[in-house]
Amino acid sequence: MESGVEYKIGVIGRNLLVKGFDLVGIKESIIIEDDSEAESAFRRLLDNKEIGLIIINERTSAAITDRKLREIIDTSLMPLVVEVPGYKEKEVVADILRRLVLRAVGIDIYGSIG
């Protein structure tokens, strides 16, 4: 990451998720109506070199089956891809944090807890 460069946040997901991020000022967003749109939407955000963080709903992420795109979702640090649960999906915030720390620094924060 270059010093002094300001990156944008991109969001991919269902209407409710995207509209929520729109309310806080994130405009680089793509609403997915159908899971078949997931890969092309993800590629569009990847092609935008101004985006440093992609927030994607877990259901939409699961619809991406292309191996290269899956690798980017699972390992990329630039842009960083963060999967968030959808409105009716349940995941503990600690689990999201655990996955982010594991990917960013390679340490499982639960692995050291006795």
NUVOLO-950535 format. One record per atom (N, C-alpha, C): x, y, z; atom name; residue in three letters. Coordinates in nm, 2 decimals, decimal comma. Atoms other than C-alpha are relative to their C-alpha. Last residue first. Example, Ala and Ser with C-alpha at 12.3 -4.5 7.8 and 13.67 -1.06 7.14 Angstrom:
2
lumke c1->-0,09 | c2->-0,11 | c3->0,00 | site->N | code->SER
lumke c1->1,37 | c2->-0,11 | c3->0,71 | site->CA | code->SER
lumke c1->-0,08 | c2->0,11 | c3->0,08 | site->C | code->SER
lumke c1->0,09 | c2->-0,12 | c3->0,00 | site->N | code->ALA
lumke c1->1,23 | c2->-0,45 | c3->0,78 | site->CA | code->ALA
lumke c1->0,09 | c2->0,12 | c3->0,00 | site->C | code->ALA
//
This chain:
114
lumke c1->0,00 | c2->0,13 | c3->-0,07 | site->N | code->GLY
lumke c1->-0,65 | c2->-2,22 | c3->2,74 | site->CA | code->GLY
lumke c1->-0,13 | c2->-0,06 | c3->0,01 | site->C | code->GLY
lumke c1->0,09 | c2->0,00 | c3->-0,12 | site->N | code->ILE
lumke c1->-0,67 | c2->-1,94 | c3->2,49 | site->CA | code->ILE
lumke c1->-0,01 | c2->-0,14 | c3->0,05 | site->C | code->ILE
lumke c1->-0,09 | c2->-0,02 | c3->-0,12 | site->N | code->SER
lumke c1->-0,37 | c2->-1,94 | c3->2,25 | site->CA | code->SER
lumke c1->-0,08 | c2->0,01 | c3->0,13 | site->C | code->SER
lumke c1->-0,10 | c2->0,11 | c3->-0,02 | site->N | code->GLY
lumke c1->-0,56 | c2->-2,10 | c3->1,96 | site->CA | code->GLY
lumke c1->0,08 | c2->0,02 | c3->0,12 | site->C | code->GLY
lumke c1->0,06 | c2->0,10 | c3->-0,09 | site->N | code->TYR
lumke c1->-0,85 | c2->-1,85 | c3->2,00 | site->CA | code->TYR
lumke c1->0,10 | c2->-0,12 | c3->0,03 | site->C | code->TYR
lumke c1->0,01 | c2->-0,06 | c3->-0,14 | site->N | code->ILE
lumke c1->-0,65 | c2->-1,56 | c3->1,86 | site->CA | code->ILE
lumke c1->-0,07 | c2->-0,09 | c3->0,09 | site->C | code->ILE
lumke c1->0,14 | c2->0,03 | c3->-0,04 | site->N | code->ASP
lumke c1->-0,54 | c2->-1,77 | c3->1,56 | site->CA | code->ASP
lumke c1->-0,02 | c2->0,05 | c3->0,14 | site->C | code->ASP
lumke c1->0,02 | c2->0,05 | c3->-0,14 | site->N | code->ILE
lumke c1->-0,23 | c2->-1,60 | c3->1,44 | site->CA | code->ILE
lumke c1->-0,14 | c2->-0,02 | c3->0,03 | site->C | code->ILE
lumke c1->-0,03 | c2->0,14 | c3->0,00 | site->N | code->GLY
lumke c1->-0,14 | c2->-1,55 | c3->1,07 | site->CA | code->GLY
lumke c1->-0,01 | c2->-0,06 | c3->0,14 | site->C | code->GLY
lumke c1->-0,12 | c2->0,02 | c3->-0,06 | site->N | code->VAL
lumke c1->-0,12 | c2->-1,17 | c3->1,08 | site->CA | code->VAL
lumke c1->0,04 | c2->-0,15 | c3->0,02 | site->C | code->VAL
lumke c1->-0,09 | c2->-0,11 | c3->0,01 | site->N | code->ALA
lumke c1->-0,38 | c2->-1,05 | c3->0,84 | site->CA | code->ALA
lumke c1->0,13 | c2->-0,03 | c3->0,06 | site->C | code->ALA
lumke c1->-0,04 | c2->-0,03 | c3->0,13 | site->N | code->ARG
lumke c1->-0,57 | c2->-1,37 | c3->0,77 | site->CA | code->ARG
lumke c1->0,11 | c2->0,11 | c3->0,00 | site->C | code->ARG
lumke c1->-0,07 | c2->0,12 | c3->0,05 | site->N | code->LEU
lumke c1->-0,58 | c2->-1,50 | c3->1,13 | site->CA | code->LEU
lumke c1->0,05 | c2->0,03 | c3->-0,14 | site->C | code->LEU
lumke c1->-0,13 | c2->0,01 | c3->-0,06 | site->N | code->VAL
lumke c1->-0,67 | c2->-1,15 | c3->1,25 | site->CA | code->VAL
lumke c1->0,08 | c2->-0,11 | c3->-0,05 | site->C | code->VAL
lumke c1->-0,07 | c2->-0,11 | c3->0,05 | site->N | code->LEU
lumke c1->-0,96 | c2->-1,12 | c3->1,00 | site->CA | code->LEU
lumke c1->0,15 | c2->0,00 | c3->0,06 | site->C | code->LEU
lumke c1->-0,04 | c2->0,03 | c3->0,14 | site->N | code->ARG
lumke c1->-1,09 | c2->-1,47 | c3->1,08 | site->CA | code->ARG
lumke c1->0,09 | c2->0,11 | c3->-0,06 | site->C | code->ARG
lumke c1->-0,09 | c2->0,11 | c3->0,00 | site->N | code->ARG
lumke c1->-1,09 | c2->-1,40 | c3->1,46 | site->CA | code->ARG
lumke c1->0,05 | c2->-0,03 | c3->-0,15 | site->C | code->ARG
lumke c1->-0,13 | c2->-0,05 | c3->-0,04 | site->N | code->LEU
lumke c1->-1,26 | c2->-1,07 | c3->1,41 | site->CA | code->LEU
lumke c1->0,11 | c2->-0,10 | c3->0,00 | site->C | code->LEU
lumke c1->-0,05 | c2->-0,09 | c3->0,11 | site->N | code->ILE
lumke c1->-1,54 | c2->-1,23 | c3->1,22 | site->CA | code->ILE
lumke c1->0,14 | c2->0,06 | c3->0,03 | site->C | code->ILE
lumke c1->-0,04 | c2->0,09 | c3->0,10 | site->N | code->ASP
lumke c1->-1,57 | c2->-1,51 | c3->1,49 | site->CA | code->ASP
lumke c1->0,05 | c2->0,08 | c3->-0,13 | site->C | code->ASP
lumke c1->-0,13 | c2->0,06 | c3->-0,04 | site->N | code->ALA
lumke c1->-1,57 | c2->-1,25 | c3->1,77 | site->CA | code->ALA
lumke c1->0,05 | c2->-0,09 | c3->-0,11 | site->C | code->ALA
lumke c1->-0,10 | c2->-0,10 | c3->0,04 | site->N | code->VAL
lumke c1->-1,86 | c2->-1,07 | c3->1,60 | site->CA | code->VAL
lumke c1->0,14 | c2->-0,05 | c3->0,02 | site->C | code->VAL
lumke c1->-0,05 | c2->-0,08 | c3->-0,11 | site->N | code->VAL
lumke c1->-2,06 | c2->-1,39 | c3->1,64 | site->CA | code->VAL
lumke c1->0,10 | c2->0,10 | c3->-0,05 | site->C | code->VAL
lumke c1->-0,14 | c2->0,03 | c3->-0,03 | site->N | code->GLU
lumke c1->-2,23 | c2->-1,51 | c3->1,33 | site->CA | code->GLU
lumke c1->0,04 | c2->0,10 | c3->0,11 | site->C | code->GLU
lumke c1->-0,06 | c2->-0,03 | c3->-0,13 | site->N | code->LYS
lumke c1->-2,59 | c2->-1,54 | c3->1,25 | site->CA | code->LYS
lumke c1->0,14 | c2->-0,04 | c3->0,00 | site->C | code->LYS
lumke c1->-0,11 | c2->0,09 | c3->-0,03 | site->N | code->GLU
lumke c1->-2,75 | c2->-1,50 | c3->0,91 | site->CA | code->GLU
lumke c1->0,06 | c2->0,03 | c3->0,13 | site->C | code->GLU
lumke c1->0,06 | c2->0,11 | c3->-0,08 | site->N | code->LYS
lumke c1->-3,09 | c2->-1,32 | c3->0,89 | site->CA | code->LYS
lumke c1->0,11 | c2->-0,11 | c3->0,03 | site->C | code->LYS
lumke c1->0,09 | c2->-0,05 | c3->-0,10 | site->N | code->TYR
lumke c1->-2,95 | c2->-0,98 | c3->0,78 | site->CA | code->TYR
lumke c1->-0,05 | c2->-0,12 | c3->0,09 | site->C | code->TYR
lumke c1->0,12 | c2->-0,07 | c3->0,05 | site->N | code->GLY
lumke c1->-2,65 | c2->-1,12 | c3->0,60 | site->CA | code->GLY
lumke c1->-0,10 | c2->0,03 | c3->0,11 | site->C | code->GLY
lumke c1->0,13 | c2->0,07 | c3->0,00 | site->N | code->PRO
lumke c1->-2,33 | c2->-1,21 | c3->0,77 | site->CA | code->PRO
lumke c1->-0,11 | c2->0,08 | c3->-0,05 | site->C | code->PRO
lumke c1->0,09 | c2->-0,03 | c3->-0,11 | site->N | code->VAL
lumke c1->-2,02 | c2->-1,02 | c3->0,67 | site->CA | code->VAL
lumke c1->-0,12 | c2->-0,08 | c3->-0,01 | site->C | code->VAL
lumke c1->0,14 | c2->0,06 | c3->0,02 | site->N | code->GLU
lumke c1->-1,73 | c2->-1,13 | c3->0,45 | site->CA | code->GLU
lumke c1->-0,08 | c2->0,03 | c3->0,13 | site->C | code->GLU
lumke c1->0,06 | c2->0,03 | c3->-0,13 | site->N | code->VAL
lumke c1->-1,43 | c2->-0,89 | c3->0,45 | site->CA | code->VAL
lumke c1->-0,14 | c2->-0,06 | c3->-0,03 | site->C | code->VAL
lumke c1->0,14 | c2->0,04 | c3->0,02 | site->N | code->VAL
lumke c1->-1,21 | c2->-0,87 | c3->0,14 | site->CA | code->VAL
lumke c1->-0,05 | c2->-0,05 | c3->0,13 | site->C | code->VAL
lumke c1->0,04 | c2->0,09 | c3->-0,11 | site->N | code->LEU
lumke c1->-0,88 | c2->-0,67 | c3->0,18 | site->CA | code->LEU
lumke c1->-0,15 | c2->-0,04 | c3->-0,03 | site->C | code->LEU
lumke c1->0,09 | c2->-0,05 | c3->-0,11 | site->N | code->PRO
lumke c1->-0,79 | c2->-0,52 | c3->-0,15 | site->CA | code->PRO
lumke c1->-0,03 | c2->-0,11 | c3->0,10 | site->C | code->PRO
lumke c1->0,03 | c2->-0,12 | c3->0,08 | site->N | code->MET
lumke c1->-0,51 | c2->-0,56 | c3->-0,11 | site->CA | code->MET
lumke c1->-0,06 | c2->-0,03 | c3->-0,13 | site->C | code->MET
lumke c1->-0,01 | c2->-0,11 | c3->-0,10 | site->N | code->LEU
lumke c1->-0,47 | c2->-0,81 | c3->0,17 | site->CA | code->LEU
lumke c1->-0,02 | c2->0,13 | c3->-0,07 | site->C | code->LEU
lumke c1->-0,04 | c2->-0,13 | c3->0,04 | site->N | code->SER
lumke c1->-0,60 | c2->-1,10 | c3->-0,04 | site->CA | code->SER
lumke c1->0,01 | c2->0,10 | c3->0,11 | site->C | code->SER
lumke c1->-0,14 | c2->-0,03 | c3->-0,04 | site->N | code->THR
lumke c1->-0,61 | c2->-1,45 | c3->0,11 | site->CA | code->THR
lumke c1->0,04 | c2->0,14 | c3->-0,03 | site->C | code->THR
lumke c1->-0,05 | c2->0,07 | c3->-0,12 | site->N | code->ASP
lumke c1->-0,97 | c2->-1,60 | c3->0,12 | site->CA | code->ASP
lumke c1->0,14 | c2->0,06 | c3->0,04 | site->C | code->ASP
lumke c1->0,09 | c2->-0,03 | c3->-0,12 | site->N | code->ILE
lumke c1->-1,15 | c2->-1,36 | c3->-0,12 | site->CA | code->ILE
lumke c1->0,07 | c2->-0,06 | c3->0,13 | site->C | code->ILE
lumke c1->-0,01 | c2->-0,15 | c3->-0,03 | site->N | code->ILE
lumke c1->-0,86 | c2->-1,36 | c3->-0,37 | site->CA | code->ILE
lumke c1->-0,08 | c2->0,03 | c3->0,13 | site->C | code->ILE
lumke c1->-0,13 | c2->-0,03 | c3->-0,06 | site->N | code->GLU
lumke c1->-0,84 | c2->-1,74 | c3->-0,35 | site->CA | code->GLU
lumke c1->0,02 | c2->0,14 | c3->0,04 | site->C | code->GLU
lumke c1->0,01 | c2->0,05 | c3->-0,13 | site->N | code->ARG
lumke c1->-1,21 | c2->-1,77 | c3->-0,42 | site->CA | code->ARG
lumke c1->0,13 | c2->0,02 | c3->0,08 | site->C | code->ARG
lumke c1->0,07 | c2->-0,10 | c3->-0,08 | site->N | code->LEU
lumke c1->-1,17 | c2->-1,54 | c3->-0,72 | site->CA | code->LEU
lumke c1->-0,01 | c2->-0,05 | c3->0,14 | site->C | code->LEU
lumke c1->-0,09 | c2->-0,11 | c3->-0,02 | site->N | code->LYS
lumke c1->-0,90 | c2->-1,77 | c3->-0,86 | site->CA | code->LYS
lumke c1->-0,07 | c2->0,11 | c3->0,08 | site->C | code->LYS
lumke c1->-0,11 | c2->0,03 | c3->-0,09 | site->N | code->ARG
lumke c1->-1,11 | c2->-2,08 | c3->-0,80 | site->CA | code->ARG
lumke c1->0,09 | c2->0,12 | c3->0,02 | site->C | code->ARG
lumke c1->-0,12 | c2->-0,01 | c3->0,07 | site->N | code->ASP
lumke c1->-1,43 | c2->-1,94 | c3->-0,96 | site->CA | code->ASP
lumke c1->0,12 | c2->-0,02 | c3->0,09 | site->C | code->ASP
lumke c1->-0,07 | c2->0,13 | c3->0,01 | site->N | code->THR
lumke c1->-1,71 | c2->-2,05 | c3->-0,73 | site->CA | code->THR
lumke c1->0,13 | c2->-0,01 | c3->-0,08 | site->C | code->THR
lumke c1->-0,11 | c2->-0,02 | c3->0,08 | site->N | code->ILE
lumke c1->-1,86 | c2->-1,72 | c3->-0,61 | site->CA | code->ILE
lumke c1->0,08 | c2->-0,13 | c3->0,00 | site->C | code->ILE
lumke c1->0,04 | c2->0,02 | c3->0,14 | site->N | code->ALA
lumke c1->-2,20 | c2->-1,80 | c3->-0,48 | site->CA | code->ALA
lumke c1->0,11 | c2->0,01 | c3->-0,09 | site->C | code->ALA
lumke c1->0,01 | c2->0,14 | c3->0,03 | site->N | code->ALA
lumke c1->-2,05 | c2->-1,84 | c3->-0,13 | site->CA | code->ALA
lumke c1->-0,05 | c2->-0,03 | c3->-0,14 | site->C | code->ALA
lumke c1->-0,14 | c2->0,06 | c3->0,01 | site->N | code->SER
lumke c1->-1,94 | c2->-1,48 | c3->-0,14 | site->CA | code->SER
lumke c1->-0,01 | c2->-0,15 | c3->-0,03 | site->C | code->SER
lumke c1->-0,05 | c2->-0,04 | c3->0,13 | site->N | code->THR
lumke c1->-2,30 | c2->-1,36 | c3->-0,21 | site->CA | code->THR
lumke c1->0,14 | c2->-0,06 | c3->-0,02 | site->C | code->THR
lumke c1->0,08 | c2->0,07 | c3->0,10 | site->N | code->ARG
lumke c1->-2,43 | c2->-1,56 | c3->0,09 | site->CA | code->ARG
lumke c1->0,05 | c2->0,03 | c3->-0,14 | site->C | code->ARG
lumke c1->-0,04 | c2->0,14 | c3->0,00 | site->N | code->GLU
lumke c1->-2,15 | c2->-1,43 | c3->0,31 | site->CA | code->GLU
lumke c1->-0,07 | c2->-0,08 | c3->-0,11 | site->C | code->GLU
lumke c1->0,09 | c2->0,08 | c3->-0,09 | site->N | code->ASN
lumke c1->-2,22 | c2->-1,06 | c3->0,23 | site->CA | code->ASN
lumke c1->0,04 | c2->-0,15 | c3->-0,02 | site->C | code->ASN
lumke c1->0,09 | c2->0,09 | c3->0,07 | site->N | code->ILE
lumke c1->-1,93 | c2->-0,88 | c3->0,08 | site->CA | code->ILE
lumke c1->-0,08 | c2->-0,09 | c3->0,09 | site->C | code->ILE
lumke c1->0,09 | c2->0,07 | c3->-0,09 | site->N | code->ILE
lumke c1->-1,72 | c2->-0,59 | c3->0,20 | site->CA | code->ILE
lumke c1->-0,11 | c2->-0,08 | c3->-0,08 | site->C | code->ILE
lumke c1->0,13 | c2->0,05 | c3->0,06 | site->N | code->ILE
lumke c1->-1,44 | c2->-0,50 | c3->-0,03 | site->CA | code->ILE
lumke c1->-0,08 | c2->-0,07 | c3->0,11 | site->C | code->ILE
lumke c1->0,08 | c2->0,09 | c3->-0,09 | site->N | code->LEU
lumke c1->-1,16 | c2->-0,29 | c3->0,11 | site->CA | code->LEU
lumke c1->-0,13 | c2->-0,03 | c3->-0,07 | site->C | code->LEU
lumke c1->-0,09 | c2->0,07 | c3->-0,09 | site->N | code->GLY
lumke c1->-0,88 | c2->-0,11 | c3->-0,08 | site->CA | code->GLY
lumke c1->-0,07 | c2->-0,10 | c3->0,09 | site->C | code->GLY
lumke c1->0,06 | c2->0,07 | c3->-0,11 | site->N | code->ILE
lumke c1->-1,08 | c2->0,02 | c3->-0,38 | site->CA | code->ILE
lumke c1->0,10 | c2->-0,08 | c3->0,08 | site->C | code->ILE
lumke c1->0,02 | c2->-0,09 | c3->-0,11 | site->N | code->GLU
lumke c1->-0,92 | c2->0,28 | c3->-0,60 | site->CA | code->GLU
lumke c1->-0,05 | c2->-0,07 | c3->0,12 | site->C | code->GLU
lumke c1->-0,13 | c2->-0,01 | c3->-0,07 | site->N | code->LYS
lumke c1->-0,78 | c2->0,01 | c3->-0,84 | site->CA | code->LYS
lumke c1->-0,01 | c2->0,10 | c3->0,12 | site->C | code->LYS
lumke c1->-0,01 | c2->-0,14 | c3->-0,04 | site->N | code->ASN
lumke c1->-1,14 | c2->-0,07 | c3->-0,96 | site->CA | code->ASN
lumke c1->0,12 | c2->0,02 | c3->0,09 | site->C | code->ASN
lumke c1->-0,06 | c2->-0,08 | c3->0,11 | site->N | code->ASP
lumke c1->-1,09 | c2->-0,40 | c3->-1,14 | site->CA | code->ASP
lumke c1->0,02 | c2->0,15 | c3->0,04 | site->C | code->ASP
lumke c1->-0,15 | c2->0,04 | c3->0,01 | site->N | code->LEU
lumke c1->-1,15 | c2->-0,59 | c3->-0,82 | site->CA | code->LEU
lumke c1->0,07 | c2->0,09 | c3->-0,10 | site->C | code->LEU
lumke c1->-0,06 | c2->-0,07 | c3->-0,11 | site->N | code->LEU
lumke c1->-1,49 | c2->-0,41 | c3->-0,78 | site->CA | code->LEU
lumke c1->0,15 | c2->-0,02 | c3->0,00 | site->C | code->LEU
lumke c1->0,01 | c2->-0,15 | c3->0,03 | site->N | code->ARG
lumke c1->-1,60 | c2->-0,51 | c3->-1,13 | site->CA | code->ARG
lumke c1->0,07 | c2->0,08 | c3->0,12 | site->C | code->ARG
lumke c1->-0,10 | c2->-0,03 | c3->0,10 | site->N | code->ARG
lumke c1->-1,47 | c2->-0,87 | c3->-1,07 | site->CA | code->ARG
lumke c1->0,00 | c2->0,15 | c3->-0,02 | site->C | code->ARG
lumke c1->-0,12 | c2->0,01 | c3->-0,07 | site->N | code->PHE
lumke c1->-1,69 | c2->-0,90 | c3->-0,76 | site->CA | code->PHE
lumke c1->0,12 | c2->0,04 | c3->-0,09 | site->C | code->PHE
lumke c1->-0,01 | c2->-0,11 | c3->-0,09 | site->N | code->ALA
lumke c1->-1,99 | c2->-0,79 | c3->-0,95 | site->CA | code->ALA
lumke c1->0,13 | c2->0,01 | c3->0,07 | site->C | code->ALA
lumke c1->-0,02 | c2->-0,11 | c3->0,08 | site->N | code->SER
lumke c1->-1,92 | c2->-1,04 | c3->-1,23 | site->CA | code->SER
lumke c1->0,01 | c2->0,13 | c3->0,09 | site->C | code->SER
lumke c1->-0,13 | c2->0,00 | c3->0,05 | site->N | code->GLU
lumke c1->-1,88 | c2->-1,32 | c3->-0,98 | site->CA | code->GLU
lumke c1->0,03 | c2->0,13 | c3->-0,08 | site->C | code->GLU
lumke c1->-0,11 | c2->-0,02 | c3->-0,10 | site->N | code->ALA
lumke c1->-2,19 | c2->-1,24 | c3->-0,78 | site->CA | code->ALA
lumke c1->0,14 | c2->0,01 | c3->-0,06 | site->C | code->ALA
lumke c1->-0,06 | c2->-0,13 | c3->0,03 | site->N | code->GLU
lumke c1->-2,45 | c2->-1,19 | c3->-1,06 | site->CA | code->GLU
lumke c1->0,13 | c2->0,02 | c3->0,09 | site->C | code->GLU
lumke c1->-0,08 | c2->0,01 | c3->0,13 | site->N | code->SER
lumke c1->-2,55 | c2->-1,56 | c3->-1,06 | site->CA | code->SER
lumke c1->0,07 | c2->0,13 | c3->-0,03 | site->C | code->SER
lumke c1->-0,13 | c2->0,05 | c3->-0,02 | site->N | code->ASP
lumke c1->-2,65 | c2->-1,52 | c3->-0,69 | site->CA | code->ASP
lumke c1->0,09 | c2->-0,01 | c3->-0,13 | site->C | code->ASP
lumke c1->0,00 | c2->0,15 | c3->0,02 | site->N | code->ASP
lumke c1->-2,95 | c2->-1,31 | c3->-0,79 | site->CA | code->ASP
lumke c1->0,15 | c2->-0,04 | c3->0,02 | site->C | code->ASP
lumke c1->0,14 | c2->0,05 | c3->0,00 | site->N | code->GLU
lumke c1->-3,05 | c2->-0,95 | c3->-0,70 | site->CA | code->GLU
lumke c1->0,00 | c2->-0,15 | c3->-0,01 | site->C | code->GLU
lumke c1->0,02 | c2->0,13 | c3->0,07 | site->N | code->ILE
lumke c1->-2,70 | c2->-0,84 | c3->-0,61 | site->CA | code->ILE
lumke c1->-0,14 | c2->-0,05 | c3->0,02 | site->C | code->ILE
lumke c1->0,11 | c2->0,08 | c3->-0,05 | site->N | code->ILE
lumke c1->-2,67 | c2->-0,47 | c3->-0,53 | site->CA | code->ILE
lumke c1->-0,01 | c2->-0,13 | c3->-0,08 | site->C | code->ILE
lumke c1->0,08 | c2->0,07 | c3->0,11 | site->N | code->ILE
lumke c1->-2,33 | c2->-0,32 | c3->-0,62 | site->CA | code->ILE
lumke c1->-0,10 | c2->-0,09 | c3->0,07 | site->C | code->ILE
lumke c1->0,07 | c2->0,12 | c3->-0,05 | site->N | code->SER
lumke c1->-2,15 | c2->-0,06 | c3->-0,41 | site->CA | code->SER
lumke c1->-0,08 | c2->-0,06 | c3->-0,12 | site->C | code->SER
lumke c1->-0,05 | c2->0,10 | c3->0,09 | site->N | code->GLU
lumke c1->-1,89 | c2->0,21 | c3->-0,45 | site->CA | code->GLU
lumke c1->-0,06 | c2->-0,13 | c3->0,03 | site->C | code->GLU
lumke c1->0,07 | c2->-0,01 | c3->0,13 | site->N | code->LYS
lumke c1->-2,10 | c2->0,48 | c3->-0,29 | site->CA | code->LYS
lumke c1->0,05 | c2->-0,11 | c3->-0,10 | site->C | code->LYS
lumke c1->-0,07 | c2->0,09 | c3->0,09 | site->N | code->ILE
lumke c1->-2,01 | c2->0,43 | c3->0,08 | site->CA | code->ILE
lumke c1->-0,08 | c2->-0,01 | c3->-0,13 | site->C | code->ILE
lumke c1->-0,08 | c2->-0,07 | c3->0,10 | site->N | code->GLY
lumke c1->-2,15 | c2->0,74 | c3->0,26 | site->CA | code->GLY
lumke c1->0,08 | c2->-0,09 | c3->-0,10 | site->C | code->GLY
lumke c1->-0,12 | c2->-0,05 | c3->-0,06 | site->N | code->VAL
lumke c1->-2,29 | c2->0,60 | c3->0,58 | site->CA | code->VAL
lumke c1->0,10 | c2->0,06 | c3->-0,10 | site->C | code->VAL
lumke c1->0,04 | c2->-0,10 | c3->-0,10 | site->N | code->LEU
lumke c1->-2,64 | c2->0,56 | c3->0,43 | site->CA | code->LEU
lumke c1->0,12 | c2->0,06 | c3->0,07 | site->C | code->LEU
lumke c1->0,02 | c2->-0,12 | c3->0,07 | site->N | code->ASP
lumke c1->-2,49 | c2->0,38 | c3->0,13 | site->CA | code->ASP
lumke c1->-0,03 | c2->0,11 | c3->0,10 | site->C | code->ASP
lumke c1->-0,13 | c2->-0,06 | c3->0,02 | site->N | code->PHE
lumke c1->-2,36 | c2->0,12 | c3->0,37 | site->CA | code->PHE
lumke c1->-0,01 | c2->0,13 | c3->-0,08 | site->C | code->PHE
lumke c1->-0,05 | c2->-0,04 | c3->-0,13 | site->N | code->GLY
lumke c1->-2,71 | c2->0,04 | c3->0,48 | site->CA | code->GLY
lumke c1->0,13 | c2->0,07 | c3->-0,01 | site->C | code->GLY
lumke c1->0,07 | c2->-0,13 | c3->-0,04 | site->N | code->LYS
lumke c1->-2,84 | c2->0,05 | c3->0,13 | site->CA | code->LYS
lumke c1->0,05 | c2->0,05 | c3->0,13 | site->C | code->LYS
lumke c1->-0,06 | c2->-0,11 | c3->0,08 | site->N | code->VAL
lumke c1->-2,58 | c2->-0,22 | c3->0,03 | site->CA | code->VAL
lumke c1->-0,06 | c2->0,14 | c3->0,04 | site->C | code->VAL
lumke c1->-0,14 | c2->-0,02 | c3->-0,04 | site->N | code->LEU
lumke c1->-2,68 | c2->-0,45 | c3->0,32 | site->CA | code->LEU
lumke c1->0,06 | c2->0,12 | c3->-0,08 | site->C | code->LEU
lumke c1->-0,01 | c2->-0,06 | c3->-0,13 | site->N | code->LEU
lumke c1->-3,05 | c2->-0,41 | c3->0,26 | site->CA | code->LEU
lumke c1->0,14 | c2->0,03 | c3->0,04 | site->C | code->LEU
lumke c1->0,04 | c2->-0,14 | c3->-0,01 | site->N | code->ASN
lumke c1->-3,03 | c2->-0,46 | c3->-0,12 | site->CA | code->ASN
lumke c1->0,01 | c2->0,06 | c3->0,14 | site->C | code->ASN
lumke c1->0,14 | c2->-0,02 | c3->0,02 | site->N | code->ARG
lumke c1->-2,83 | c2->-0,78 | c3->-0,12 | site->CA | code->ARG
lumke c1->-0,04 | c2->0,14 | c3->0,03 | site->C | code->ARG
lumke c1->0,10 | c2->0,08 | c3->-0,08 | site->N | code->GLY
lumke c1->-2,46 | c2->-0,78 | c3->-0,14 | site->CA | code->GLY
lumke c1->-0,14 | c2->0,03 | c3->-0,04 | site->C | code->GLY
lumke c1->0,08 | c2->0,08 | c3->0,09 | site->N | code->ILE
lumke c1->-2,14 | c2->-0,62 | c3->-0,27 | site->CA | code->ILE
lumke c1->-0,10 | c2->-0,08 | c3->0,09 | site->C | code->ILE
lumke c1->0,09 | c2->0,09 | c3->-0,06 | site->N | code->VAL
lumke c1->-1,97 | c2->-0,33 | c3->-0,10 | site->CA | code->VAL
lumke c1->-0,08 | c2->-0,08 | c3->-0,10 | site->C | code->VAL
lumke c1->0,10 | c2->0,05 | c3->0,09 | site->N | code->GLY
lumke c1->-1,67 | c2->-0,13 | c3->-0,20 | site->CA | code->GLY
lumke c1->-0,08 | c2->-0,10 | c3->0,07 | site->C | code->GLY
lumke c1->0,07 | c2->0,12 | c3->-0,04 | site->N | code->ILE
lumke c1->-1,46 | c2->0,09 | c3->0,03 | site->CA | code->ILE
lumke c1->-0,10 | c2->-0,04 | c3->-0,10 | site->C | code->ILE
lumke c1->0,14 | c2->0,00 | c3->-0,02 | site->N | code->LYS
lumke c1->-1,23 | c2->0,35 | c3->-0,12 | site->CA | code->LYS
lumke c1->-0,04 | c2->-0,14 | c3->0,05 | site->C | code->LYS
lumke c1->0,07 | c2->0,10 | c3->0,07 | site->N | code->TYR
lumke c1->-0,85 | c2->0,39 | c3->-0,09 | site->CA | code->TYR
lumke c1->-0,15 | c2->0,01 | c3->0,04 | site->C | code->TYR
lumke c1->0,13 | c2->0,02 | c3->-0,07 | site->N | code->GLU
lumke c1->-0,67 | c2->0,71 | c3->0,01 | site->CA | code->GLU
lumke c1->-0,08 | c2->-0,10 | c3->-0,09 | site->C | code->GLU
lumke c1->0,10 | c2->0,04 | c3->0,10 | site->N | code->VAL
lumke c1->-0,30 | c2->0,70 | c3->-0,10 | site->CA | code->VAL
lumke c1->-0,13 | c2->-0,03 | c3->0,08 | site->C | code->VAL
lumke c1->0,08 | c2->-0,12 | c3->0,04 | site->N | code->GLY
lumke c1->-0,07 | c2->0,89 | c3->0,14 | site->CA | code->GLY
lumke c1->-0,11 | c2->-0,03 | c3->-0,10 | site->C | code->GLY
lumke c1->0,02 | c2->-0,10 | c3->-0,10 | site->N | code->SER
lumke c1->0,18 | c2->0,60 | c3->0,17 | site->CA | code->SER
lumke c1->-0,08 | c2->0,12 | c3->-0,06 | site->C | code->SER
lumke c1->-0,08 | c2->-0,12 | c3->0,01 | site->N | code->GLU
lumke c1->0,14 | c2->0,34 | c3->-0,10 | site->CA | code->GLU
lumke c1->-0,04 | c2->0,10 | c3->0,11 | site->C | code->GLU
lumke c1->0,08 | c2->-0,12 | c3->0,00 | site->N | code->MET
lumke c1->0,00 | c2->0,00 | c3->0,00 | site->CA | code->MET
lumke c1->0,09 | c2->0,12 | c3->0,00 | site->C | code->MET
//
